[in-house]
Amino acid sequence: MSARIARVGVVGLGTMGAGIAEVFSRAGLDVVGVERDDAALAAGRGHVDASTGRAVRRGKLTADEQAALVGRIEFTTDLAALGAADLVVEAVPERLEIKRDLFGRLDGVVSADTILATNTSSLSVTAISVAVSRPERVVGLHFFNPAPVQELIEVVRTVVTAPEVIAAVTELARRLGKTPVECGDRAGFVTNALLFGYLNRAAAMFESGHASREDIDAAITAGLGYPMGPLALLDLIGLDTAYEILETMYRQGRNRLHTPAPILGQLVTLGFLGRKTGRGFYDYSDIDGVGASSAVVTPEDSRVHRVAFLDPSPGPLAEALAKAGHDVVRGTAGQDADLVVAPGDPETFARIAADAAPGAVLAATGAGPVVASAAASGRPADVVGLHLAGPAATVAEVVRTVVSSPSAVTTVAEVAASAGLTAVVCADRAGFVVDALLVPYLNDAVAMLETGYASAADVDTAMRLGCRLPAGPFELLDALGPAAALATLERLQAEVREPGLAPSPLLTQLATAGLRFADL
């Protein structure tokens, strides 16, 4: 095989395969597109025509460029046409037996130097490679959909993939204008392994009644700046697709945290697969309500007029409430305060409960369990947690204990919303919403780095480009601080005793040393 790939084949011309063929042709490569029969071949060509036609209408291609692009693709049903290819990429259905059968047939067609690549998103590249006589020529090339638009390609090496194969496909990816990220052959690679663990935790969180679907999604979009909340994203992906990916990841890695949340299986059984069927976690007959966050409440609407802060450094919340028109006092509970905000510890709440007016709501700040402060107060129905979450503290997590009165919860949510915060209500569980979903995901990323699976830079790049996130996990970890992440993980593990939530040793070491990942 020449060092520079010039002629490529794509087998399977569905939406993904046709997109891959288009990407190759746009870069000036000669492409052979193969389908199983004439009908599928015509559909594949239709995908290419439609995609490039949209590019012409948007001014991205001229009509002549479109004709040249399509002309560089040879459409055929004959695998033998791939005999002279330097690289063949399969994009057939995501079933191991189908991919193995295809690779076995390709093995008898292509030359000894041809690279065989699978576009699988979740199957083992190694398991596919056993069908060929030269497994060292097999690599994973995971394009993201839509291939002509998405920048990321995951380059997946097996334990026997030849270094020159990795070098050749990495060079090709850059020539295509893509960003390659190299990783080992483990369940989910980089993006799916991190993404679907997080999505699965969000589904389980909703199923447990910890928070509403709207509040879970609003907490993540407002708190972390993610383009979609996890439950809305699951609906977009398709719950059947998500379920199968998680099942595959569990079978390969035996990580209990990848066992699909029961609600996913139940919704799939009912045929509620998400957007494509009109119903999943959300009902898409009311599309405007999907992922909607809490409504903003003005001080005139609120039942709270005076807010007392006992924290010596009350921070931005006190300032925001004062700007919103609330009467804010500092340093004393006072008998005329409607809401008292204080650091969440039992000793403080035992003291302030006697000073606060009857019926006043007591809000415990901090990341610890709220119920301990509620119990010490002697008036637990009046006690609610109030935690500002996210790097910019834009989300107010309103934490209800098992005895918080509904009116107390509503009062704190209204006050937070009147300050311009996104107010979400959740149960009194470790990590509340944002940190309970974010920090295990960050810990999973650290484990990838620690085992040599992928570099921190590649993991960050994969999540920013592959999932359209504003920051990668290591960037978020350094913003949050390893010590804060470690403290959250320790609370989570102490609460549920889940081995998969054990802090990564590397995270523990950095927190102990007072270092960040940027220091490595």
C-alpha positions as CSV (number, residue, x, y, z in Angstrom):
1,M,0.0,0.0,0.0
2,S,1.3,3.5,-0.8
3,A,1.9,5.8,2.2
4,R,-0.7,8.1,1.0
5,I,-4.3,6.8,0.6
6,A,-5.7,7.7,-2.8
7,R,-8.5,5.2,-3.7
8,V,-11.1,4.3,-1.1
9,G,-14.1,2.0,-0.9
10,V,-17.3,2.5,1.2
11,V,-19.5,-0.5,1.8
12,G,-23.0,0.4,2.9
13,L,-24.5,3.6,1.5
14,G,-27.2,4.5,4.0
15,T,-27.2,8.0,5.5
16,M,-23.8,7.4,7.3
17,G,-22.1,5.5,4.5
18,A,-23.2,7.9,1.8
19,G,-22.0,10.8,4.0
20,I,-18.6,9.1,4.3
21,A,-18.3,8.6,0.6
22,E,-19.1,12.3,0.1
23,V,-16.4,13.3,2.5
24,F,-13.8,11.2,0.7
25,S,-14.9,12.6,-2.7
26,R,-14.9,16.2,-1.5
27,A,-11.2,15.7,-0.6
28,G,-10.5,14.6,-4.2
29,L,-10.2,10.9,-3.6
30,D,-11.5,8.3,-6.0
31,V,-14.3,6.4,-4.3
32,V,-16.1,3.1,-4.9
33,G,-19.5,2.9,-3.2
34,V,-20.9,-0.6,-2.8
35,E,-24.4,-1.7,-1.8
36,R,-26.1,-5.1,-1.6
37,D,-28.6,-4.6,-4.5
38,D,-29.7,-2.1,-7.1
39,A,-32.5,-0.6,-5.0
40,A,-30.1,0.0,-2.1
41,L,-27.5,1.4,-4.5
42,A,-30.1,3.9,-6.0
43,A,-31.1,5.0,-2.5
44,G,-27.4,5.5,-1.6
45,R,-26.8,7.6,-4.6
46,G,-30.0,9.5,-3.7
47,H,-28.4,10.3,-0.3
48,V,-25.3,11.8,-2.0
49,D,-27.4,13.7,-4.5
50,A,-29.6,15.2,-1.8
51,S,-26.7,16.2,0.5
52,T,-24.6,17.8,-2.3
53,G,-27.8,19.4,-3.7
54,R,-28.3,21.1,-0.3
55,A,-24.7,22.3,-0.4
56,V,-25.3,23.9,-3.8
57,R,-28.5,25.7,-2.6
58,R,-26.6,27.0,0.4
59,G,-23.7,28.3,-1.8
60,K,-21.2,25.7,-0.4
61,L,-20.7,24.0,-3.8
62,T,-21.2,25.1,-7.4
63,A,-23.2,22.9,-9.7
64,D,-19.9,22.0,-11.5
65,E,-18.3,21.1,-8.2
66,Q,-21.3,18.9,-7.3
67,A,-21.1,17.1,-10.6
68,A,-17.4,16.5,-10.2
69,L,-17.9,15.3,-6.6
70,V,-20.5,12.8,-7.6
71,G,-18.5,11.8,-10.7
72,R,-15.6,10.7,-8.5
73,I,-17.8,8.1,-6.8
74,E,-18.3,4.8,-8.6
75,F,-21.6,3.2,-7.5
76,T,-21.7,-0.6,-7.8
77,T,-23.1,-3.8,-6.2
78,D,-19.9,-5.7,-6.9
79,L,-17.4,-6.2,-4.1
80,A,-14.7,-7.1,-6.6
81,A,-14.6,-3.4,-7.6
82,L,-12.7,-2.8,-4.3
83,G,-9.7,-4.9,-5.4
84,A,-7.5,-1.8,-6.0
85,A,-8.6,0.2,-3.0
86,D,-6.0,1.4,-0.5
87,L,-8.7,1.7,2.2
88,V,-12.2,0.2,2.6
89,V,-14.6,1.5,5.2
90,E,-17.7,-0.5,6.1
91,A,-20.9,1.3,7.2
92,V,-23.3,-1.6,7.3
93,P,-25.8,-2.2,10.1
94,E,-24.5,-2.3,13.7
95,R,-24.5,-6.1,14.1
96,L,-21.4,-8.1,14.8
97,E,-22.3,-11.0,12.6
98,I,-23.0,-8.7,9.6
99,K,-19.8,-6.9,9.9
100,R,-17.8,-10.1,10.4
101,D,-19.3,-11.7,7.3
102,L,-18.5,-8.6,5.2
103,F,-14.9,-8.5,6.4
104,G,-14.5,-12.2,5.7
105,R,-15.7,-11.6,2.1
106,L,-13.5,-8.5,1.7
107,D,-10.5,-10.5,2.9
108,G,-10.7,-12.5,-0.3
109,V,-11.1,-9.4,-2.6
110,V,-8.6,-6.7,-1.5
111,S,-4.8,-6.7,-1.6
112,A,-2.5,-7.7,1.2
113,D,-1.8,-4.0,1.9
114,T,-5.4,-2.7,1.9
115,I,-6.5,-1.2,5.2
116,L,-9.9,-2.4,6.3
117,A,-11.8,0.0,8.6
118,T,-15.0,-0.3,10.5
119,N,-17.3,2.6,11.3
120,T,-18.8,0.9,14.3
121,S,-19.8,3.1,17.2
122,S,-20.0,0.5,19.9
123,L,-18.9,-3.0,18.7
124,S,-15.4,-4.4,19.4
125,V,-13.1,-3.7,16.5
126,T,-11.0,-6.7,17.6
127,A,-14.1,-9.0,17.4
128,I,-14.7,-7.8,13.8
129,S,-11.0,-8.2,12.9
130,V,-10.9,-11.9,13.6
131,A,-12.8,-12.5,10.4
132,V,-9.7,-11.5,8.3
133,S,-6.3,-13.1,7.7
134,R,-4.4,-9.9,8.3
135,P,-5.9,-8.3,11.5
136,E,-3.0,-5.9,11.8
137,R,-4.5,-4.1,8.8
138,V,-7.9,-3.5,10.6
139,V,-8.7,-0.3,12.3
140,G,-11.7,1.6,13.6
141,L,-12.7,4.8,11.8
142,H,-15.7,6.1,13.7
143,F,-17.2,9.0,11.8
144,F,-20.0,11.1,13.4
145,N,-23.3,11.8,11.8
146,P,-23.7,13.8,9.6
147,A,-20.3,12.9,8.3
148,P,-19.9,15.9,5.9
149,V,-20.5,18.2,8.9
150,Q,-19.0,16.6,12.0
151,E,-15.3,17.3,12.5
152,L,-14.4,14.4,14.7
153,I,-13.1,10.9,13.7
154,E,-12.2,8.4,16.4
155,V,-9.3,6.3,15.2
156,V,-9.5,3.0,17.1
157,R,-6.5,0.7,17.4
158,T,-6.6,-2.9,18.4
159,V,-3.7,-4.6,20.2
160,V,-2.4,-5.8,16.9
161,T,-3.2,-2.8,14.5
162,A,0.1,-1.9,12.8
163,P,1.5,1.5,13.6
164,E,1.8,2.4,9.9
165,V,-2.0,1.8,9.6
166,I,-2.7,4.2,12.4
167,A,-0.4,6.7,10.8
168,A,-2.0,6.4,7.4
169,V,-5.6,6.8,8.5
170,T,-4.7,9.6,10.8
171,E,-3.0,11.5,8.0
172,L,-6.0,10.8,5.8
173,A,-8.4,12.2,8.5
174,R,-6.5,15.4,8.6
175,R,-6.5,15.6,4.8
176,L,-10.3,15.3,4.9
177,G,-10.4,18.4,7.2
178,K,-11.3,16.3,10.2
179,T,-9.8,16.1,13.7
180,P,-8.6,12.5,14.5
181,V,-8.6,11.3,18.1
182,E,-6.7,8.0,18.7
183,C,-8.0,5.6,21.3
184,G,-7.9,1.9,22.2
185,D,-10.5,-0.7,21.4
186,R,-12.8,-0.5,24.5
187,A,-16.6,-0.4,24.7
188,G,-17.9,3.0,23.4
189,F,-14.4,4.3,22.5
190,V,-14.1,7.8,24.0
191,T,-17.3,9.7,23.2
192,N,-19.9,7.0,23.7
193,A,-18.2,5.6,26.7
194,L,-18.4,8.9,28.5
195,L,-21.6,10.2,27.0
196,F,-23.8,7.1,27.5
197,G,-22.7,6.6,31.1
198,Y,-23.9,10.1,31.8
199,L,-27.1,9.7,29.9
200,N,-27.9,6.4,31.7
201,R,-27.4,8.1,35.1
202,A,-29.8,10.9,34.1
203,A,-32.4,8.3,33.1
204,A,-32.0,6.5,36.4
205,M,-32.2,9.9,38.2
206,F,-35.5,10.6,36.6
207,E,-36.8,7.1,37.2
208,S,-36.0,7.3,40.9
209,G,-38.1,10.5,41.3
210,H,-35.0,12.5,42.3
211,A,-36.0,15.4,40.0
212,S,-38.4,16.0,37.1
213,R,-37.3,15.5,33.5
214,E,-37.6,19.2,32.9
215,D,-35.5,20.1,35.9
216,I,-32.8,17.6,35.1
217,D,-32.5,18.9,31.5
218,A,-32.7,22.6,32.6
219,A,-30.0,22.0,35.3
220,I,-27.6,20.7,32.7
221,T,-28.3,23.2,29.9
222,A,-28.3,26.2,32.2
223,G,-25.6,25.0,34.6
224,L,-23.1,23.6,32.1
225,G,-24.1,25.3,28.9
226,Y,-24.7,21.9,27.1
227,P,-26.8,22.3,24.0
228,M,-29.4,19.7,25.2
229,G,-30.3,18.2,28.5
230,P,-29.6,14.4,28.8
231,L,-33.3,13.2,28.6
232,A,-34.0,15.4,25.5
233,L,-30.8,14.1,24.0
234,L,-31.8,10.5,24.7
235,D,-35.0,11.1,22.8
236,L,-33.1,12.6,19.9
237,I,-30.7,9.7,19.7
238,G,-33.5,7.2,20.0
239,L,-34.2,5.2,23.1
240,D,-33.8,1.9,21.3
241,T,-30.4,3.0,20.0
242,A,-29.3,4.1,23.4
243,Y,-30.5,0.9,25.0
244,E,-28.5,-1.2,22.5
245,I,-25.4,0.9,22.9
246,L,-25.6,0.5,26.7
247,E,-26.2,-3.2,26.4
248,T,-23.2,-3.6,24.2
249,M,-21.0,-1.5,26.5
250,Y,-22.1,-3.6,29.5
251,R,-21.4,-6.9,27.7
252,Q,-17.9,-5.7,26.8
253,G,-16.9,-3.9,30.0
254,R,-19.2,-5.5,32.7
255,N,-19.5,-2.1,34.3
256,R,-22.8,-2.1,36.3
257,L,-23.1,1.7,35.6
258,H,-23.7,0.8,31.9
259,T,-26.6,-1.5,32.7
260,P,-29.5,0.3,31.0
261,A,-31.8,2.0,33.4
262,P,-35.0,-0.1,33.6
263,I,-37.1,2.8,32.4
264,L,-35.2,2.7,29.0
265,G,-36.2,-0.9,28.5
266,Q,-39.8,-0.2,29.5
267,L,-40.1,2.8,27.1
268,V,-38.6,0.8,24.3
269,T,-41.1,-2.1,25.0
270,L,-43.9,0.4,24.8
271,G,-42.6,1.7,21.4
272,F,-41.9,5.1,22.9
273,L,-38.5,5.6,21.2
274,G,-38.2,9.3,21.4
275,R,-38.6,12.0,18.7
276,K,-38.8,9.4,15.8
277,T,-42.0,8.0,17.3
278,G,-43.4,11.2,18.8
279,R,-42.9,10.1,22.4
280,G,-40.1,9.1,24.7
281,F,-39.2,10.8,27.9
282,Y,-41.2,13.8,26.4
283,D,-44.4,13.9,24.4
284,Y,-43.6,15.6,21.2
285,S,-47.1,16.7,20.5
286,D,-46.1,19.5,22.9
287,I,-42.8,20.3,21.3
288,D,-42.6,23.8,22.9
289,G,-42.6,22.3,26.3
290,V,-39.7,20.0,25.8
291,G,-36.9,20.8,28.3
292,A,-38.6,24.0,29.4
293,S,-37.0,25.4,32.6
294,S,-38.7,27.1,35.5
295,A,-40.5,30.4,34.8
296,V,-38.9,33.6,36.1
297,V,-40.7,35.1,39.1
298,T,-40.6,38.8,40.0
299,P,-40.5,40.1,43.5
300,E,-44.0,41.4,43.1
301,D,-45.2,37.8,42.4
302,S,-43.2,36.4,45.3
303,R,-44.4,35.9,48.8
304,V,-40.9,36.8,50.1
305,H,-40.0,40.4,50.7
306,R,-37.2,40.3,53.3
307,V,-34.3,37.8,53.0
308,A,-31.8,37.4,55.8
309,F,-28.3,36.1,55.0
310,L,-26.3,34.6,57.9
311,D,-23.3,33.7,55.8
312,P,-20.6,36.2,56.5
313,S,-19.8,36.1,52.7
314,P,-23.3,35.7,51.1
315,G,-21.9,36.0,47.6
316,P,-23.7,36.8,44.3
317,L,-27.1,35.5,45.4
318,A,-27.6,38.3,48.0
319,E,-26.5,40.9,45.4
320,A,-28.9,39.5,42.8
321,L,-31.8,39.4,45.1
322,A,-31.2,43.0,46.2
323,K,-31.0,44.1,42.5
324,A,-34.3,42.2,41.9
325,G,-36.0,44.4,44.6
326,H,-35.9,42.2,47.6
327,D,-35.1,43.7,51.0
328,V,-31.8,41.9,51.9
329,V,-30.3,42.0,55.4
330,R,-27.1,40.4,56.6
331,G,-25.9,38.9,59.8
332,T,-29.1,38.2,61.6
333,A,-32.2,36.0,61.2
334,G,-34.6,38.6,62.6
335,Q,-38.2,38.1,63.3
336,D,-39.3,40.0,60.2
337,A,-37.4,37.9,57.6
338,D,-39.6,35.7,55.3
339,L,-36.5,33.7,54.2
340,V,-33.3,33.0,56.2
341,V,-30.3,31.7,54.2
342,A,-27.5,30.2,56.3
343,P,-24.6,27.7,55.9
344,G,-26.0,24.2,56.1
345,D,-24.7,22.7,59.3
346,P,-26.7,21.3,62.3
347,E,-25.2,23.7,64.9
348,T,-26.1,26.8,62.9
349,F,-29.7,25.6,62.2
350,A,-30.3,24.7,65.9
351,R,-29.4,28.3,66.7
352,I,-31.2,30.2,64.0
353,A,-34.5,28.3,64.2
354,A,-35.3,29.9,67.5
355,D,-34.6,33.4,66.2
356,A,-36.5,33.1,62.9
357,A,-40.1,34.1,62.7
358,P,-42.7,31.4,62.8
359,G,-43.5,30.4,59.2
360,A,-40.2,31.8,57.8
361,V,-38.4,29.4,55.4
362,L,-34.9,28.4,56.3
363,A,-32.6,27.7,53.4
364,A,-29.4,25.6,54.0
365,T,-26.5,26.4,51.6
366,G,-23.6,24.1,50.8
367,A,-23.2,20.7,49.2
368,G,-23.8,18.5,52.2
369,P,-27.0,16.7,53.2
370,V,-29.8,19.1,54.1
371,V,-31.7,16.7,56.3
372,A,-29.1,17.0,59.1
373,S,-29.7,20.8,59.3
374,A,-33.5,20.2,59.1
375,A,-33.4,17.7,62.0
376,A,-31.4,20.1,64.2
377,S,-33.7,23.0,63.6
378,G,-36.7,21.5,65.4
379,R,-38.9,22.8,62.5
380,P,-37.8,20.5,59.6
381,A,-40.8,21.3,57.4
382,D,-39.5,24.8,57.0
383,V,-36.0,23.8,55.9
384,V,-35.0,23.5,52.2
385,G,-31.6,23.3,50.6
386,L,-30.3,26.0,48.3
387,H,-27.2,25.2,46.2
388,L,-25.8,27.2,43.4
389,A,-24.5,24.9,40.7
390,G,-22.4,25.1,37.5
391,P,-19.2,26.9,36.8
392,A,-21.0,30.2,36.7
393,A,-23.4,29.4,39.5
394,T,-26.4,30.0,37.2
395,V,-28.6,27.2,38.6
396,A,-30.3,27.2,41.9
397,E,-30.8,23.6,43.1
398,V,-33.7,23.7,45.5
399,V,-33.3,20.7,47.7
400,R,-36.4,19.1,49.3
401,T,-35.8,16.7,52.2
402,V,-38.4,14.0,53.0
403,V,-40.2,16.4,55.3
404,S,-39.8,19.8,53.5
405,S,-43.2,21.4,53.1
406,P,-44.3,22.0,49.5
407,S,-44.8,25.7,50.3
408,A,-41.3,26.0,51.6
409,V,-39.9,24.4,48.4
410,T,-42.0,26.7,46.2
411,T,-40.9,29.8,48.2
412,V,-37.2,29.1,47.7
413,A,-37.7,28.3,44.0
414,E,-39.6,31.5,43.5
415,V,-37.0,33.6,45.2
416,A,-34.1,32.0,43.2
417,A,-36.0,32.5,40.0
418,S,-36.7,36.1,40.8
419,A,-32.9,36.6,41.1
420,G,-32.5,35.4,37.4
421,L,-31.4,31.9,38.3
422,T,-32.7,28.7,36.8
423,A,-34.4,27.1,39.7
424,V,-34.7,23.3,39.7
425,V,-36.1,21.1,42.5
426,C,-34.5,17.9,43.5
427,A,-34.3,15.4,46.4
428,D,-31.7,15.6,49.1
429,R,-29.2,13.2,47.6
430,A,-25.4,13.5,47.2
431,G,-24.5,15.8,44.4
432,F,-28.0,17.1,43.9
433,V,-28.5,17.3,40.1
434,V,-25.6,18.9,38.3
435,D,-22.7,17.4,40.3
436,A,-24.4,14.0,40.6
437,L,-24.4,13.8,36.8
438,L,-21.2,15.8,36.0
439,V,-18.7,14.4,38.5
440,P,-19.0,10.7,37.7
441,Y,-18.6,11.6,34.0
442,L,-15.4,13.5,34.9
443,N,-14.1,10.6,37.0
444,D,-14.7,8.2,34.0
445,A,-12.6,10.6,31.9
446,V,-9.8,10.5,34.4
447,A,-9.8,6.7,34.4
448,M,-9.3,6.8,30.6
449,L,-6.3,9.0,31.0
450,E,-4.9,6.9,33.9
451,T,-5.0,3.7,32.0
452,G,-3.4,5.1,28.9
453,Y,-6.5,4.7,26.9
454,A,-6.5,8.2,25.5
455,S,-4.7,11.5,26.3
456,A,-6.4,14.3,28.2
457,A,-6.2,16.5,25.1
458,D,-7.8,13.9,22.9
459,V,-10.6,13.2,25.4
460,D,-11.4,16.9,25.6
461,T,-11.3,17.2,21.8
462,A,-13.6,14.2,21.4
463,M,-16.2,15.5,23.7
464,R,-16.1,19.1,22.4
465,L,-16.3,18.1,18.8
466,G,-18.2,14.8,18.9
467,C,-20.9,15.9,21.4
468,R,-20.8,19.7,20.7
469,L,-20.0,20.4,24.4
470,P,-18.6,23.8,25.4
471,A,-15.7,22.2,27.3
472,G,-14.1,18.9,27.6
473,P,-14.0,16.9,30.9
474,F,-10.5,17.8,31.9
475,E,-11.2,21.5,31.2
476,L,-14.3,21.2,33.5
477,L,-12.3,19.3,36.1
478,D,-9.7,22.1,36.3
479,A,-12.5,24.7,36.5
480,L,-14.2,22.8,39.3
481,G,-11.0,21.7,41.0
482,P,-9.9,18.1,41.6
483,A,-10.5,18.5,45.4
484,A,-14.1,19.5,44.9
485,A,-14.7,16.7,42.4
486,L,-13.2,14.2,44.9
487,A,-15.4,15.4,47.7
488,T,-18.5,14.9,45.6
489,L,-17.4,11.4,44.5
490,E,-16.8,10.5,48.1
491,R,-20.3,11.6,49.1
492,L,-21.8,9.8,46.2
493,Q,-20.0,6.5,47.0
494,A,-20.8,6.8,50.7
495,E,-24.5,7.2,49.8
496,V,-25.0,4.3,47.3
497,R,-21.8,2.1,47.9
498,E,-21.4,1.7,44.1
499,P,-17.8,0.5,43.2
500,G,-18.1,2.3,39.8
501,L,-18.2,5.6,41.6
502,A,-14.9,5.0,43.4
503,P,-12.6,8.0,42.8
504,S,-9.8,7.4,40.3
505,P,-6.4,7.2,42.1
506,L,-5.1,9.9,39.8
507,L,-7.9,12.2,40.8
508,T,-7.2,11.5,44.5
509,Q,-3.5,12.2,44.1
510,L,-4.0,15.5,42.3
511,A,-6.5,16.6,44.9
512,T,-4.1,15.7,47.7
513,A,-1.2,17.5,46.0
514,G,-3.3,20.6,45.2
515,L,-2.6,20.2,41.5
516,R,-4.8,20.5,38.4
517,F,-4.7,18.4,35.2
518,A,-3.1,21.4,33.4
519,D,-0.1,21.0,35.7
520,L,0.6,17.5,34.4
